[in-house]
Amino acid sequence: MPRRSLYVGQPNDAEIATVDQVVAALDDPDTVLVDARTPDEYAAGHIPGAVLFPFTDVVVDKQPPLWKPAEELRAAVGGLDVKPGKRVIPYC
């Protein structure tokens, strides 16, 4: 069995949306704001126009958690108006 190593992410500031960019995107039909929090957190308040896609929906229920297959993820986000050519701003 292959040995697994722990992934440690590194933020890329060039890929992180600023508050001004998010505000500008509120009325942009080519941008989709994706709220990755839980349904309860989303219901308590979210950015206007944001769609809910909980972070827990991208992994299979195993330990350690693993990404769902690409086709499953494409199908899941397809209903959110997340399409090629659209700018996606996820947040949590």
PyMOL Python script that loads the backbone (N, CA, C, O; Angstrom):
from pymol import cmd

cmd.read_pdbstr("""\
ATOM      1  N   MET A   1       0.848  -1.172   0.000  1.00  0.00           N
ATOM      2  CA  MET A   1       0.000   0.000   0.000  1.00  0.00           C
ATOM      3  C   MET A   1       0.894   1.237   0.000  1.00  0.00           C
ATOM      4  O   MET A   1       1.844   1.318   0.779  1.00  0.00           O
ATOM      5  N   PRO A   2       0.586   2.222  -0.893  1.00  0.00           N
ATOM      6  CA  PRO A   2       1.433   3.414  -0.934  1.00  0.00           C
ATOM      7  C   PRO A   2       1.321   4.221   0.356  1.00  0.00           C
ATOM      8  O   PRO A   2       0.267   4.295   0.987  1.00  0.00           O
ATOM      9  N   ARG A   3       2.420   4.805   0.709  1.00  0.00           N
ATOM     10  CA  ARG A   3       2.442   5.634   1.913  1.00  0.00           C
ATOM     11  C   ARG A   3       1.833   6.990   1.587  1.00  0.00           C
ATOM     12  O   ARG A   3       2.148   7.590   0.559  1.00  0.00           O
ATOM     13  N   ARG A   4       0.966   7.466   2.460  1.00  0.00           N
ATOM     14  CA  ARG A   4       0.328   8.761   2.260  1.00  0.00           C
ATOM     15  C   ARG A   4       1.026   9.802   3.114  1.00  0.00           C
ATOM     16  O   ARG A   4       1.482   9.523   4.223  1.00  0.00           O
ATOM     17  N   SER A   5       1.098  11.003   2.573  1.00  0.00           N
ATOM     18  CA  SER A   5       1.670  12.090   3.352  1.00  0.00           C
ATOM     19  C   SER A   5       0.591  13.149   3.564  1.00  0.00           C
ATOM     20  O   SER A   5      -0.342  13.275   2.771  1.00  0.00           O
ATOM     21  N   LEU A   6       0.736  13.884   4.621  1.00  0.00           N
ATOM     22  CA  LEU A   6      -0.203  14.931   4.975  1.00  0.00           C
ATOM     23  C   LEU A   6      -0.022  16.117   4.043  1.00  0.00           C
ATOM     24  O   LEU A   6       1.091  16.609   3.858  1.00  0.00           O
ATOM     25  N   TYR A   7      -1.127  16.573   3.456  1.00  0.00           N
ATOM     26  CA  TYR A   7      -1.084  17.757   2.595  1.00  0.00           C
ATOM     27  C   TYR A   7      -1.128  19.006   3.465  1.00  0.00           C
ATOM     28  O   TYR A   7      -1.974  19.129   4.350  1.00  0.00           O
ATOM     29  N   VAL A   8      -0.226  19.914   3.208  1.00  0.00           N
ATOM     30  CA  VAL A   8      -0.207  21.185   3.914  1.00  0.00           C
ATOM     31  C   VAL A   8      -0.362  22.279   2.859  1.00  0.00           C
ATOM     32  O   VAL A   8       0.539  22.512   2.053  1.00  0.00           O
ATOM     33  N   GLY A   9      -1.522  22.946   2.875  1.00  0.00           N
ATOM     34  CA  GLY A   9      -1.789  23.985   1.890  1.00  0.00           C
ATOM     35  C   GLY A   9      -1.016  25.262   2.169  1.00  0.00           C
ATOM     36  O   GLY A   9      -0.690  25.578   3.314  1.00  0.00           O
ATOM     37  N   GLN A  10      -0.736  25.979   1.112  1.00  0.00           N
ATOM     38  CA  GLN A  10      -0.064  27.272   1.218  1.00  0.00           C
ATOM     39  C   GLN A  10      -0.950  28.319   0.550  1.00  0.00           C
ATOM     40  O   GLN A  10      -1.249  28.198  -0.638  1.00  0.00           O
ATOM     41  N   PRO A  11      -1.376  29.344   1.288  1.00  0.00           N
ATOM     42  CA  PRO A  11      -2.217  30.385   0.684  1.00  0.00           C
ATOM     43  C   PRO A  11      -1.512  31.073  -0.473  1.00  0.00           C
ATOM     44  O   PRO A  11      -0.304  31.305  -0.432  1.00  0.00           O
ATOM     45  N   ASN A  12      -2.280  31.395  -1.502  1.00  0.00           N
ATOM     46  CA  ASN A  12      -1.777  32.149  -2.640  1.00  0.00           C
ATOM     47  C   ASN A  12      -2.559  33.456  -2.668  1.00  0.00           C
ATOM     48  O   ASN A  12      -3.695  33.492  -3.142  1.00  0.00           O
ATOM     49  N   ASP A  13      -1.959  34.525  -2.164  1.00  0.00           N
ATOM     50  CA  ASP A  13      -2.659  35.801  -2.042  1.00  0.00           C
ATOM     51  C   ASP A  13      -3.233  36.285  -3.365  1.00  0.00           C
ATOM     52  O   ASP A  13      -4.252  36.976  -3.369  1.00  0.00           O
ATOM     53  N   ALA A  14      -2.612  35.945  -4.483  1.00  0.00           N
ATOM     54  CA  ALA A  14      -3.104  36.378  -5.789  1.00  0.00           C
ATOM     55  C   ALA A  14      -4.448  35.721  -6.127  1.00  0.00           C
ATOM     56  O   ALA A  14      -5.185  36.221  -6.977  1.00  0.00           O
ATOM     57  N   GLU A  15      -4.763  34.621  -5.476  1.00  0.00           N
ATOM     58  CA  GLU A  15      -6.000  33.896  -5.751  1.00  0.00           C
ATOM     59  C   GLU A  15      -7.078  34.136  -4.703  1.00  0.00           C
ATOM     60  O   GLU A  15      -8.154  33.544  -4.785  1.00  0.00           O
ATOM     61  N   ILE A  16      -6.816  34.980  -3.730  1.00  0.00           N
ATOM     62  CA  ILE A  16      -7.777  35.259  -2.662  1.00  0.00           C
ATOM     63  C   ILE A  16      -8.503  36.559  -2.986  1.00  0.00           C
ATOM     64  O   ILE A  16      -7.873  37.601  -3.167  1.00  0.00           O
ATOM     65  N   ALA A  17      -9.839  36.492  -3.060  1.00  0.00           N
ATOM     66  CA  ALA A  17     -10.636  37.671  -3.390  1.00  0.00           C
ATOM     67  C   ALA A  17     -10.635  38.658  -2.227  1.00  0.00           C
ATOM     68  O   ALA A  17     -10.708  38.271  -1.061  1.00  0.00           O
ATOM     69  N   THR A  18     -10.551  39.912  -2.567  1.00  0.00           N
ATOM     70  CA  THR A  18     -10.630  40.966  -1.564  1.00  0.00           C
ATOM     71  C   THR A  18     -12.105  41.310  -1.337  1.00  0.00           C
ATOM     72  O   THR A  18     -12.970  40.908  -2.115  1.00  0.00           O
ATOM     73  N   VAL A  19     -12.378  42.048  -0.278  1.00  0.00           N
ATOM     74  CA  VAL A  19     -13.746  42.488  -0.002  1.00  0.00           C
ATOM     75  C   VAL A  19     -14.263  43.317  -1.182  1.00  0.00           C
ATOM     76  O   VAL A  19     -15.408  43.143  -1.598  1.00  0.00           O
ATOM     77  N   ASP A  20     -13.447  44.202  -1.718  1.00  0.00           N
ATOM     78  CA  ASP A  20     -13.869  45.033  -2.852  1.00  0.00           C
ATOM     79  C   ASP A  20     -14.221  44.174  -4.065  1.00  0.00           C
ATOM     80  O   ASP A  20     -15.186  44.471  -4.770  1.00  0.00           O
ATOM     81  N   GLN A  21     -13.453  43.115  -4.316  1.00  0.00           N
ATOM     82  CA  GLN A  21     -13.743  42.229  -5.442  1.00  0.00           C
ATOM     83  C   GLN A  21     -15.057  41.485  -5.229  1.00  0.00           C
ATOM     84  O   GLN A  21     -15.821  41.292  -6.175  1.00  0.00           O
ATOM     85  N   VAL A  22     -15.321  41.071  -4.006  1.00  0.00           N
ATOM     86  CA  VAL A  22     -16.580  40.371  -3.708  1.00  0.00           C
ATOM     87  C   VAL A  22     -17.754  41.326  -3.874  1.00  0.00           C
ATOM     88  O   VAL A  22     -18.765  40.963  -4.475  1.00  0.00           O
ATOM     89  N   VAL A  23     -17.636  42.525  -3.357  1.00  0.00           N
ATOM     90  CA  VAL A  23     -18.714  43.514  -3.497  1.00  0.00           C
ATOM     91  C   VAL A  23     -18.970  43.802  -4.975  1.00  0.00           C
ATOM     92  O   VAL A  23     -20.124  43.888  -5.395  1.00  0.00           O
ATOM     93  N   ALA A  24     -17.922  43.948  -5.755  1.00  0.00           N
ATOM     94  CA  ALA A  24     -18.067  44.207  -7.191  1.00  0.00           C
ATOM     95  C   ALA A  24     -18.720  43.027  -7.903  1.00  0.00           C
ATOM     96  O   ALA A  24     -19.367  43.213  -8.934  1.00  0.00           O
ATOM     97  N   ALA A  25     -18.562  41.830  -7.375  1.00  0.00           N
ATOM     98  CA  ALA A  25     -19.096  40.624  -8.010  1.00  0.00           C
ATOM     99  C   ALA A  25     -20.569  40.384  -7.697  1.00  0.00           C
ATOM    100  O   ALA A  25     -21.197  39.533  -8.326  1.00  0.00           O
ATOM    101  N   LEU A  26     -21.128  41.111  -6.744  1.00  0.00           N
ATOM    102  CA  LEU A  26     -22.504  40.859  -6.319  1.00  0.00           C
ATOM    103  C   LEU A  26     -23.504  40.935  -7.470  1.00  0.00           C
ATOM    104  O   LEU A  26     -24.458  40.157  -7.498  1.00  0.00           O
ATOM    105  N   ASP A  27     -23.315  41.835  -8.400  1.00  0.00           N
ATOM    106  CA  ASP A  27     -24.242  41.987  -9.523  1.00  0.00           C
ATOM    107  C   ASP A  27     -23.656  41.497 -10.843  1.00  0.00           C
ATOM    108  O   ASP A  27     -24.184  41.812 -11.909  1.00  0.00           O
ATOM    109  N   ASP A  28     -22.584  40.742 -10.783  1.00  0.00           N
ATOM    110  CA  ASP A  28     -21.923  40.255 -11.990  1.00  0.00           C
ATOM    111  C   ASP A  28     -22.470  38.878 -12.360  1.00  0.00           C
ATOM    112  O   ASP A  28     -22.239  37.914 -11.631  1.00  0.00           O
ATOM    113  N   PRO A  29     -23.192  38.767 -13.482  1.00  0.00           N
ATOM    114  CA  PRO A  29     -23.763  37.470 -13.857  1.00  0.00           C
ATOM    115  C   PRO A  29     -22.713  36.423 -14.240  1.00  0.00           C
ATOM    116  O   PRO A  29     -23.029  35.238 -14.352  1.00  0.00           O
ATOM    117  N   ASP A  30     -21.469  36.858 -14.440  1.00  0.00           N
ATOM    118  CA  ASP A  30     -20.402  35.919 -14.786  1.00  0.00           C
ATOM    119  C   ASP A  30     -19.627  35.443 -13.572  1.00  0.00           C
ATOM    120  O   ASP A  30     -18.612  34.760 -13.709  1.00  0.00           O
ATOM    121  N   THR A  31     -20.101  35.801 -12.378  1.00  0.00           N
ATOM    122  CA  THR A  31     -19.454  35.381 -11.133  1.00  0.00           C
ATOM    123  C   THR A  31     -20.457  34.642 -10.262  1.00  0.00           C
ATOM    124  O   THR A  31     -21.609  35.054 -10.132  1.00  0.00           O
ATOM    125  N   VAL A  32     -20.002  33.545  -9.666  1.00  0.00           N
ATOM    126  CA  VAL A  32     -20.824  32.775  -8.736  1.00  0.00           C
ATOM    127  C   VAL A  32     -20.126  32.778  -7.381  1.00  0.00           C
ATOM    128  O   VAL A  32     -18.963  32.389  -7.271  1.00  0.00           O
ATOM    129  N   LEU A  33     -20.841  33.217  -6.356  1.00  0.00           N
ATOM    130  CA  LEU A  33     -20.326  33.164  -4.985  1.00  0.00           C
ATOM    131  C   LEU A  33     -20.803  31.850  -4.381  1.00  0.00           C
ATOM    132  O   LEU A  33     -22.002  31.569  -4.372  1.00  0.00           O
ATOM    133  N   VAL A  34     -19.880  31.052  -3.881  1.00  0.00           N
ATOM    134  CA  VAL A  34     -20.201  29.733  -3.327  1.00  0.00           C
ATOM    135  C   VAL A  34     -19.870  29.714  -1.842  1.00  0.00           C
ATOM    136  O   VAL A  34     -18.712  29.853  -1.448  1.00  0.00           O
ATOM    137  N   ASP A  35     -20.897  29.541  -1.030  1.00  0.00           N
ATOM    138  CA  ASP A  35     -20.753  29.462   0.418  1.00  0.00           C
ATOM    139  C   ASP A  35     -20.484  28.001   0.782  1.00  0.00           C
ATOM    140  O   ASP A  35     -21.329  27.136   0.553  1.00  0.00           O
ATOM    141  N   ALA A  36     -19.320  27.731   1.343  1.00  0.00           N
ATOM    142  CA  ALA A  36     -18.915  26.356   1.638  1.00  0.00           C
ATOM    143  C   ALA A  36     -19.184  25.942   3.079  1.00  0.00           C
ATOM    144  O   ALA A  36     -18.712  24.899   3.533  1.00  0.00           O
ATOM    145  N   ARG A  37     -19.949  26.770   3.796  1.00  0.00           N
ATOM    146  CA  ARG A  37     -20.232  26.446   5.195  1.00  0.00           C
ATOM    147  C   ARG A  37     -21.380  25.441   5.301  1.00  0.00           C
ATOM    148  O   ARG A  37     -21.889  24.960   4.288  1.00  0.00           O
ATOM    149  N   THR A  38     -21.773  25.136   6.508  1.00  0.00           N
ATOM    150  CA  THR A  38     -22.863  24.187   6.735  1.00  0.00           C
ATOM    151  C   THR A  38     -24.205  24.836   6.398  1.00  0.00           C
ATOM    152  O   THR A  38     -24.301  26.063   6.375  1.00  0.00           O
ATOM    153  N   PRO A  39     -25.238  24.039   6.137  1.00  0.00           N
ATOM    154  CA  PRO A  39     -26.557  24.616   5.870  1.00  0.00           C
ATOM    155  C   PRO A  39     -27.056  25.519   7.005  1.00  0.00           C
ATOM    156  O   PRO A  39     -27.684  26.544   6.740  1.00  0.00           O
ATOM    157  N   ASP A  40     -26.786  25.158   8.250  1.00  0.00           N
ATOM    158  CA  ASP A  40     -27.215  25.996   9.376  1.00  0.00           C
ATOM    159  C   ASP A  40     -26.508  27.354   9.362  1.00  0.00           C
ATOM    160  O   ASP A  40     -27.128  28.384   9.628  1.00  0.00           O
ATOM    161  N   GLU A  41     -25.218  27.350   9.052  1.00  0.00           N
ATOM    162  CA  GLU A  41     -24.477  28.611   8.984  1.00  0.00           C
ATOM    163  C   GLU A  41     -24.992  29.473   7.834  1.00  0.00           C
ATOM    164  O   GLU A  41     -25.144  30.686   7.977  1.00  0.00           O
ATOM    165  N   TYR A  42     -25.257  28.845   6.708  1.00  0.00           N
ATOM    166  CA  TYR A  42     -25.794  29.555   5.543  1.00  0.00           C
ATOM    167  C   TYR A  42     -27.149  30.180   5.886  1.00  0.00           C
ATOM    168  O   TYR A  42     -27.405  31.340   5.561  1.00  0.00           O
ATOM    169  N   ALA A  43     -28.010  29.404   6.544  1.00  0.00           N
ATOM    170  CA  ALA A  43     -29.345  29.891   6.911  1.00  0.00           C
ATOM    171  C   ALA A  43     -29.271  31.056   7.887  1.00  0.00           C
ATOM    172  O   ALA A  43     -30.141  31.927   7.883  1.00  0.00           O
ATOM    173  N   ALA A  44     -28.239  31.077   8.722  1.00  0.00           N
ATOM    174  CA  ALA A  44     -28.084  32.158   9.699  1.00  0.00           C
ATOM    175  C   ALA A  44     -27.651  33.469   9.052  1.00  0.00           C
ATOM    176  O   ALA A  44     -27.782  34.532   9.657  1.00  0.00           O
ATOM    177  N   GLY A  45     -27.142  33.399   7.834  1.00  0.00           N
ATOM    178  CA  GLY A  45     -26.728  34.598   7.112  1.00  0.00           C
ATOM    179  C   GLY A  45     -25.650  34.284   6.106  1.00  0.00           C
ATOM    180  O   GLY A  45     -24.724  33.523   6.385  1.00  0.00           O
ATOM    181  N   HIS A  46     -25.775  34.883   4.920  1.00  0.00           N
ATOM    182  CA  HIS A  46     -24.796  34.643   3.860  1.00  0.00           C
ATOM    183  C   HIS A  46     -24.733  35.868   2.945  1.00  0.00           C
ATOM    184  O   HIS A  46     -25.586  36.752   3.024  1.00  0.00           O
ATOM    185  N   ILE A  47     -23.738  35.913   2.092  1.00  0.00           N
ATOM    186  CA  ILE A  47     -23.599  36.996   1.127  1.00  0.00           C
ATOM    187  C   ILE A  47     -24.784  36.908   0.158  1.00  0.00           C
ATOM    188  O   ILE A  47     -25.088  35.826  -0.344  1.00  0.00           O
ATOM    189  N   PRO A  48     -25.449  38.027  -0.107  1.00  0.00           N
ATOM    190  CA  PRO A  48     -26.592  37.997  -1.021  1.00  0.00           C
ATOM    191  C   PRO A  48     -26.236  37.368  -2.374  1.00  0.00           C
ATOM    192  O   PRO A  48     -25.228  37.713  -2.991  1.00  0.00           O
ATOM    193  N   GLY A  49     -27.081  36.446  -2.810  1.00  0.00           N
ATOM    194  CA  GLY A  49     -26.875  35.785  -4.095  1.00  0.00           C
ATOM    195  C   GLY A  49     -25.973  34.567  -4.042  1.00  0.00           C
ATOM    196  O   GLY A  49     -25.856  33.846  -5.033  1.00  0.00           O
ATOM    197  N   ALA A  50     -25.334  34.322  -2.909  1.00  0.00           N
ATOM    198  CA  ALA A  50     -24.433  33.170  -2.798  1.00  0.00           C
ATOM    199  C   ALA A  50     -25.227  31.868  -2.807  1.00  0.00           C
ATOM    200  O   ALA A  50     -26.339  31.800  -2.284  1.00  0.00           O
ATOM    201  N   VAL A  51     -24.639  30.838  -3.411  1.00  0.00           N
ATOM    202  CA  VAL A  51     -25.248  29.518  -3.407  1.00  0.00           C
ATOM    203  C   VAL A  51     -24.544  28.659  -2.369  1.00  0.00           C
ATOM    204  O   VAL A  51     -23.361  28.847  -2.086  1.00  0.00           O
ATOM    205  N   LEU A  52     -25.279  27.728  -1.815  1.00  0.00           N
ATOM    206  CA  LEU A  52     -24.725  26.852  -0.784  1.00  0.00           C
ATOM    207  C   LEU A  52     -24.148  25.593  -1.400  1.00  0.00           C
ATOM    208  O   LEU A  52     -24.816  24.907  -2.174  1.00  0.00           O
ATOM    209  N   PHE A  53     -22.910  25.293  -1.058  1.00  0.00           N
ATOM    210  CA  PHE A  53     -22.270  24.027  -1.413  1.00  0.00           C
ATOM    211  C   PHE A  53     -21.330  23.679  -0.263  1.00  0.00           C
ATOM    212  O   PHE A  53     -20.148  24.020  -0.301  1.00  0.00           O
ATOM    213  N   PRO A  54     -21.859  22.993   0.772  1.00  0.00           N
ATOM    214  CA  PRO A  54     -21.054  22.711   1.961  1.00  0.00           C
ATOM    215  C   PRO A  54     -19.759  21.959   1.641  1.00  0.00           C
ATOM    216  O   PRO A  54     -19.740  21.048   0.813  1.00  0.00           O
ATOM    217  N   PHE A  55     -18.695  22.357   2.308  1.00  0.00           N
ATOM    218  CA  PHE A  55     -17.394  21.712   2.091  1.00  0.00           C
ATOM    219  C   PHE A  55     -17.470  20.208   2.320  1.00  0.00           C
ATOM    220  O   PHE A  55     -16.695  19.451   1.735  1.00  0.00           O
ATOM    221  N   THR A  56     -18.388  19.775   3.160  1.00  0.00           N
ATOM    222  CA  THR A  56     -18.509  18.342   3.435  1.00  0.00           C
ATOM    223  C   THR A  56     -19.042  17.569   2.231  1.00  0.00           C
ATOM    224  O   THR A  56     -18.943  16.342   2.196  1.00  0.00           O
ATOM    225  N   ASP A  57     -19.605  18.267   1.244  1.00  0.00           N
ATOM    226  CA  ASP A  57     -20.137  17.607   0.056  1.00  0.00           C
ATOM    227  C   ASP A  57     -19.069  17.247  -0.968  1.00  0.00           C
ATOM    228  O   ASP A  57     -19.381  16.599  -1.967  1.00  0.00           O
ATOM    229  N   VAL A  58     -17.829  17.642  -0.753  1.00  0.00           N
ATOM    230  CA  VAL A  58     -16.780  17.343  -1.727  1.00  0.00           C
ATOM    231  C   VAL A  58     -15.954  16.115  -1.348  1.00  0.00           C
ATOM    232  O   VAL A  58     -15.092  15.686  -2.116  1.00  0.00           O
ATOM    233  N   VAL A  59     -16.210  15.552  -0.181  1.00  0.00           N
ATOM    234  CA  VAL A  59     -15.428  14.401   0.263  1.00  0.00           C
ATOM    235  C   VAL A  59     -16.314  13.181   0.480  1.00  0.00           C
ATOM    236  O   VAL A  59     -17.512  13.305   0.732  1.00  0.00           O
ATOM    237  N   VAL A  60     -15.709  12.009   0.378  1.00  0.00           N
ATOM    238  CA  VAL A  60     -16.413  10.777   0.707  1.00  0.00           C
ATOM    239  C   VAL A  60     -16.321  10.574   2.210  1.00  0.00           C
ATOM    240  O   VAL A  60     -15.397  11.060   2.862  1.00  0.00           O
ATOM    241  N   ASP A  61     -17.273   9.867   2.737  1.00  0.00           N
ATOM    242  CA  ASP A  61     -17.353   9.675   4.186  1.00  0.00           C
ATOM    243  C   ASP A  61     -16.434   8.531   4.615  1.00  0.00           C
ATOM    244  O   ASP A  61     -16.892   7.431   4.923  1.00  0.00           O
ATOM    245  N   LYS A  62     -15.150   8.809   4.629  1.00  0.00           N
ATOM    246  CA  LYS A  62     -14.137   7.824   5.024  1.00  0.00           C
ATOM    247  C   LYS A  62     -13.096   8.526   5.878  1.00  0.00           C
ATOM    248  O   LYS A  62     -13.055   9.754   5.949  1.00  0.00           O
ATOM    249  N   GLN A  63     -12.279   7.748   6.508  1.00  0.00           N
ATOM    250  CA  GLN A  63     -11.148   8.305   7.238  1.00  0.00           C
ATOM    251  C   GLN A  63      -9.877   7.717   6.648  1.00  0.00           C
ATOM    252  O   GLN A  63      -9.749   6.493   6.626  1.00  0.00           O
ATOM    253  N   PRO A  64      -8.952   8.495   6.182  1.00  0.00           N
ATOM    254  CA  PRO A  64      -9.062   9.942   6.096  1.00  0.00           C
ATOM    255  C   PRO A  64     -10.042  10.331   4.994  1.00  0.00           C
ATOM    256  O   PRO A  64     -10.267   9.553   4.067  1.00  0.00           O
ATOM    257  N   PRO A  65     -10.633  11.533   5.085  1.00  0.00           N
ATOM    258  CA  PRO A  65     -11.554  11.950   4.033  1.00  0.00           C
ATOM    259  C   PRO A  65     -10.818  12.070   2.695  1.00  0.00           C
ATOM    260  O   PRO A  65      -9.679  12.537   2.645  1.00  0.00           O
ATOM    261  N   LEU A  66     -11.462  11.656   1.640  1.00  0.00           N
ATOM    262  CA  LEU A  66     -10.883  11.728   0.296  1.00  0.00           C
ATOM    263  C   LEU A  66     -11.839  12.496  -0.605  1.00  0.00           C
ATOM    264  O   LEU A  66     -13.049  12.496  -0.381  1.00  0.00           O
ATOM    265  N   TRP A  67     -11.289  13.154  -1.632  1.00  0.00           N
ATOM    266  CA  TRP A  67     -12.133  13.861  -2.589  1.00  0.00           C
ATOM    267  C   TRP A  67     -13.047  12.885  -3.308  1.00  0.00           C
ATOM    268  O   TRP A  67     -12.659  11.753  -3.595  1.00  0.00           O
ATOM    269  N   LYS A  68     -14.254  13.327  -3.597  1.00  0.00           N
ATOM    270  CA  LYS A  68     -15.159  12.543  -4.432  1.00  0.00           C
ATOM    271  C   LYS A  68     -14.593  12.516  -5.845  1.00  0.00           C
ATOM    272  O   LYS A  68     -13.797  13.381  -6.212  1.00  0.00           O
ATOM    273  N   PRO A  69     -14.997  11.531  -6.639  1.00  0.00           N
ATOM    274  CA  PRO A  69     -14.530  11.494  -8.033  1.00  0.00           C
ATOM    275  C   PRO A  69     -14.952  12.758  -8.790  1.00  0.00           C
ATOM    276  O   PRO A  69     -15.987  13.356  -8.496  1.00  0.00           O
ATOM    277  N   ALA A  70     -14.139  13.146  -9.759  1.00  0.00           N
ATOM    278  CA  ALA A  70     -14.360  14.388 -10.508  1.00  0.00           C
ATOM    279  C   ALA A  70     -15.751  14.438 -11.131  1.00  0.00           C
ATOM    280  O   ALA A  70     -16.391  15.489 -11.104  1.00  0.00           O
ATOM    281  N   GLU A  71     -16.229  13.344 -11.684  1.00  0.00           N
ATOM    282  CA  GLU A  71     -17.550  13.351 -12.320  1.00  0.00           C
ATOM    283  C   GLU A  71     -18.655  13.647 -11.310  1.00  0.00           C
ATOM    284  O   GLU A  71     -19.608  14.356 -11.632  1.00  0.00           O
ATOM    285  N   GLU A  72     -18.540  13.121 -10.106  1.00  0.00           N
ATOM    286  CA  GLU A  72     -19.531  13.409  -9.063  1.00  0.00           C
ATOM    287  C   GLU A  72     -19.498  14.886  -8.682  1.00  0.00           C
ATOM    288  O   GLU A  72     -20.543  15.508  -8.492  1.00  0.00           O
ATOM    289  N   LEU A  73     -18.299  15.438  -8.573  1.00  0.00           N
ATOM    290  CA  LEU A  73     -18.171  16.853  -8.223  1.00  0.00           C
ATOM    291  C   LEU A  73     -18.726  17.740  -9.331  1.00  0.00           C
ATOM    292  O   LEU A  73     -19.414  18.721  -9.049  1.00  0.00           O
ATOM    293  N   ARG A  74     -18.434  17.406 -10.593  1.00  0.00           N
ATOM    294  CA  ARG A  74     -18.972  18.189 -11.715  1.00  0.00           C
ATOM    295  C   ARG A  74     -20.491  18.174 -11.699  1.00  0.00           C
ATOM    296  O   ARG A  74     -21.129  19.208 -11.899  1.00  0.00           O
ATOM    297  N   ALA A  75     -21.070  17.009 -11.464  1.00  0.00           N
ATOM    298  CA  ALA A  75     -22.529  16.898 -11.427  1.00  0.00           C
ATOM    299  C   ALA A  75     -23.106  17.719 -10.278  1.00  0.00           C
ATOM    300  O   ALA A  75     -24.139  18.369 -10.438  1.00  0.00           O
ATOM    301  N   ALA A  76     -22.460  17.693  -9.144  1.00  0.00           N
ATOM    302  CA  ALA A  76     -22.959  18.411  -7.972  1.00  0.00           C
ATOM    303  C   ALA A  76     -22.901  19.923  -8.168  1.00  0.00           C
ATOM    304  O   ALA A  76     -23.854  20.622  -7.825  1.00  0.00           O
ATOM    305  N   VAL A  77     -21.821  20.428  -8.702  1.00  0.00           N
ATOM    306  CA  VAL A  77     -21.710  21.873  -8.879  1.00  0.00           C
ATOM    307  C   VAL A  77     -22.440  22.355 -10.129  1.00  0.00           C
ATOM    308  O   VAL A  77     -22.696  23.551 -10.266  1.00  0.00           O
ATOM    309  N   GLY A  78     -22.775  21.457 -11.030  1.00  0.00           N
ATOM    310  CA  GLY A  78     -23.498  21.845 -12.237  1.00  0.00           C
ATOM    311  C   GLY A  78     -24.833  22.499 -11.931  1.00  0.00           C
ATOM    312  O   GLY A  78     -25.267  23.387 -12.664  1.00  0.00           O
ATOM    313  N   GLY A  79     -25.486  22.078 -10.869  1.00  0.00           N
ATOM    314  CA  GLY A  79     -26.750  22.671 -10.476  1.00  0.00           C
ATOM    315  C   GLY A  79     -26.611  24.018  -9.796  1.00  0.00           C
ATOM    316  O   GLY A  79     -27.614  24.657  -9.477  1.00  0.00           O
ATOM    317  N   LEU A  80     -25.390  24.457  -9.571  1.00  0.00           N
ATOM    318  CA  LEU A  80     -25.143  25.734  -8.891  1.00  0.00           C
ATOM    319  C   LEU A  80     -24.818  26.853  -9.866  1.00  0.00           C
ATOM    320  O   LEU A  80     -24.459  27.950  -9.436  1.00  0.00           O
ATOM    321  N   ASP A  81     -24.930  26.613 -11.147  1.00  0.00           N
ATOM    322  CA  ASP A  81     -24.561  27.583 -12.177  1.00  0.00           C
ATOM    323  C   ASP A  81     -23.050  27.800 -12.214  1.00  0.00           C
ATOM    324  O   ASP A  81     -22.584  28.833 -12.693  1.00  0.00           O
ATOM    325  N   VAL A  82     -22.293  26.843 -11.717  1.00  0.00           N
ATOM    326  CA  VAL A  82     -20.838  26.886 -11.803  1.00  0.00           C
ATOM    327  C   VAL A  82     -20.468  26.173 -13.099  1.00  0.00           C
ATOM    328  O   VAL A  82     -20.585  24.953 -13.211  1.00  0.00           O
ATOM    329  N   LYS A  83     -20.017  26.967 -14.080  1.00  0.00           N
ATOM    330  CA  LYS A  83     -19.737  26.447 -15.411  1.00  0.00           C
ATOM    331  C   LYS A  83     -18.420  27.003 -15.906  1.00  0.00           C
ATOM    332  O   LYS A  83     -17.943  28.023 -15.408  1.00  0.00           O
ATOM    333  N   PRO A  84     -17.825  26.329 -16.894  1.00  0.00           N
ATOM    334  CA  PRO A  84     -16.615  26.903 -17.490  1.00  0.00           C
ATOM    335  C   PRO A  84     -16.903  28.320 -17.987  1.00  0.00           C
ATOM    336  O   PRO A  84     -17.955  28.587 -18.567  1.00  0.00           O
ATOM    337  N   GLY A  85     -15.969  29.202 -17.753  1.00  0.00           N
ATOM    338  CA  GLY A  85     -16.129  30.587 -18.154  1.00  0.00           C
ATOM    339  C   GLY A  85     -16.662  31.480 -17.050  1.00  0.00           C
ATOM    340  O   GLY A  85     -16.539  32.702 -17.131  1.00  0.00           O
ATOM    341  N   LYS A  86     -17.254  30.888 -16.016  1.00  0.00           N
ATOM    342  CA  LYS A  86     -17.734  31.673 -14.890  1.00  0.00           C
ATOM    343  C   LYS A  86     -16.600  31.821 -13.879  1.00  0.00           C
ATOM    344  O   LYS A  86     -15.777  30.922 -13.705  1.00  0.00           O
ATOM    345  N   ARG A  87     -16.579  32.951 -13.233  1.00  0.00           N
ATOM    346  CA  ARG A  87     -15.630  33.165 -12.139  1.00  0.00           C
ATOM    347  C   ARG A  87     -16.309  32.660 -10.869  1.00  0.00           C
ATOM    348  O   ARG A  87     -17.466  32.990 -10.607  1.00  0.00           O
ATOM    349  N   VAL A  88     -15.601  31.872 -10.095  1.00  0.00           N
ATOM    350  CA  VAL A  88     -16.165  31.312  -8.859  1.00  0.00           C
ATOM    351  C   VAL A  88     -15.389  31.872  -7.679  1.00  0.00           C
ATOM    352  O   VAL A  88     -14.160  31.811  -7.634  1.00  0.00           O
ATOM    353  N   ILE A  89     -16.136  32.421  -6.721  1.00  0.00           N
ATOM    354  CA  ILE A  89     -15.519  32.917  -5.492  1.00  0.00           C
ATOM    355  C   ILE A  89     -16.110  32.088  -4.342  1.00  0.00           C
ATOM    356  O   ILE A  89     -17.223  32.356  -3.890  1.00  0.00           O
ATOM    357  N   PRO A  90     -15.360  31.084  -3.872  1.00  0.00           N
ATOM    358  CA  PRO A  90     -15.832  30.315  -2.724  1.00  0.00           C
ATOM    359  C   PRO A  90     -15.453  31.025  -1.433  1.00  0.00           C
ATOM    360  O   PRO A  90     -14.457  31.746  -1.371  1.00  0.00           O
ATOM    361  N   TYR A  91     -16.261  30.809  -0.408  1.00  0.00           N
ATOM    362  CA  TYR A  91     -15.925  31.365   0.910  1.00  0.00           C
ATOM    363  C   TYR A  91     -16.502  30.492   1.998  1.00  0.00           C
ATOM    364  O   TYR A  91     -17.427  29.711   1.775  1.00  0.00           O
ATOM    365  N   CYS A  92     -15.936  30.641   3.179  1.00  0.00           N
ATOM    366  CA  CYS A  92     -16.446  29.923   4.346  1.00  0.00           C
ATOM    367  C   CYS A  92     -16.277  30.780   5.579  1.00  0.00           C
ATOM    368  O   CYS A  92     -16.644  30.361   6.677  1.00  0.00           O
TER     369      CYS A  92
END
""", "prot")
cmd.dss("prot")
cmd.show_as("cartoon", "prot")
cmd.util.cbc("prot")
cmd.orient("prot")
